[in-house]
Amino acid sequence: MSSLLEKFVNKVQFDSYQEFRENFRIEPPLNFNFAYDVVDEYARLYPDKRALVWCNDQEDFIFTFKDLREYSNRAANFFAKCGVQAGDRVMLTLKSRYDFWFCILGLHKLGAITIPATHMLKTKDIVYRLQKAGIKMVVCIAEDGVPEYFDEAHTQLDDYELIKALVGEQDREGWYNFREEIEKMSPEFQRPSQENQNSNDDISLIYFSSGTTGMPKMIMHDYTYPLGHILTAKYWQNVLDDGLHYTVADTGWAKAMWGQIYGQWIAGTAIFVYDYDRFDAAQMLEKASNHGVTTFCAPPTIYRFLIKEDLSQYNFSTLQYAVTAGEPLNPEVYNKFKEFTGLQLMEGFGQTECVVCIANFPWMKPRPGSMGKPSPGYQISLMDVDGGFC
């Protein structure tokens, strides 16, 4: 086994949902830090193990854990050069650029707090987040007017000190060029001494909710949050050691943390990222099948687009498992996908505030329209419209 699962859970394999529900336990080490205890540990034990398979419509890159150790060290050194320290808050608006993984790991190493954000924010949204979260630095894409919105927000806040870095080809006055800067940095970064390390209950990640009622709320997660996603990756998405997992998500949303970094790497699978500017179902199918994706996660809306394509034209021989979440699953989508791939879609449910808390797990036969049963550690009660228990 080339995964690190056994370091963090009391047991890896279970024979039934009931055994899993009753006996599964996560055992966080003291002062856990995902960047060091997972990424750097893989780089030490299995330096050539695939971590990230990234592509857009022009390029393809494969990053090993050794590569990620080096680039996250460079990113940490760059952030430190900019004055970012433990507890400082840094917003990342990077769509699916590979730089996102360098940044978040580098910030973890510093003990700084990452705030992922969508590129669809406008000036007023950015002003709100800067003020609400006290953001010290932002790293964003160069396209889609995003830097302009950040500059407008910055000018609206008199005397607000904001460090800005850009991921893209062009330079911009008042901004660092992130890719140029990290190439100047050392690939070595020393883990802080024991007394200066983060504690497990320190905040490492903040999401802004989508604001279903009122303004978006800050949702904070501590350093043990990545370990919670062992449930998500290993036992719901059923990722494979040395496999290739694809979750369709922009890094601005919590879904990316569910499927593009934490639980997947702990369980030993590489992650696949297709960085597209415009969604095209046929192109997505081609990229995923050509790269040999083994497990797949997407919302039902994506599946609805996929089944409209001629699925017989694509090679699904490597695909072994598929899950869905985010909205109710239509039985027609379930049946059509199964017809072409032979796979049952395993629905799950969770919120930005937690990890997967209800799901169809591998020991269960899914029923279209049912999101499954509670995850270990969660006590789930169903209530009717009057607030009574069902």
Disulfide bonds with the S-S distance in Angstrom:
none
